Amino acid sequence: MSGRASVYLNEQQRESVQALNRSWLWRTELPTWLLIITIYSGWFATVAYWQSLGRLPATLLLIWFSTWYMSLQHELLHGHPTRFPRLNQLFGLLPFSIWYPYGTYRDLHLKHHFDEDLTVPETDPESYYFTERRWHHFNGLQRQLVRLRNTFPGRLLLTPLLTMRFTFVNIWQSFRYRRPASMAMWSVHLLLLIPVLGWLVKHDFGVIYYLLAVTWPMLAMTKVRSFFEHRAAEDPEARTVINEAGWFWRLLFLNLNYHSVHHDLPRVPWYGLPQVYRANKAEYLARNQGFLVNGYGELMREHLIKPIKVEINTYFPHGRVEPREETQKE
């Protein structure tokens, strides 16, 4: 089953989602299968023929395919294109993105889907908020770096560095403290780097160049999508955005700009999110209390210099101190 009926939509709307789920396109997952073939063949072919394409066009294509691959990994961990998680995982293990093992991304992201924990600092692994204790512990320079990170250009420049730092720290801690599951995950990831880097070397595409000119922009591109996906709010339904982005970004991010719909129905495939949103637009905007952005260009213009207010979460200033119900949607 590719999707599940939302408890927040009325009976007619739930039936419309279930009808889409029974359609031939949704049941076969053909768009996702075609996406897998396109990304893999595109990445390997671009490296193989980069000298004919030219360095700049090849670099731009590799940034696209690598970023697209991370969007694909998100689909895989949410149960596409098959019902078998281990099989889906196989399509996302090859480390085109270098810095992110599939297992790390899967585990952190699935924790992010506990609705009651969205934006809660030190509980939601994708939250950009801090507790009062941690914020007051920062010195002036650290606070300025946080505010710089919360501008649009700052997010693009700083978060790739933070991701790289996370990778090295995670590897070090995994092996230093002998965490078997994490050690196994990193060992597989590092072994799979051999064919990826070997393909680059075989075709004289510089590894250092790939790390700097491809994976750095790729990491920055993923932060365009996540720049303002969630905000602090009392009602969990009001914490997740709808971003009416243009076709370029929708295609690159596989429609995750309809983020409120995705959090409501995380098993709906990427090509189904626009259909569900268009059919239930008023309901979603009512539920998320009008948390609507008119494209990523709007975010760039508004936050070119002015940071988004993501510092202390005033609804959870001390983090998660009370028990909460397990409300993860599958």
Disulfide bonds with the S-S distance in Angstrom:
none
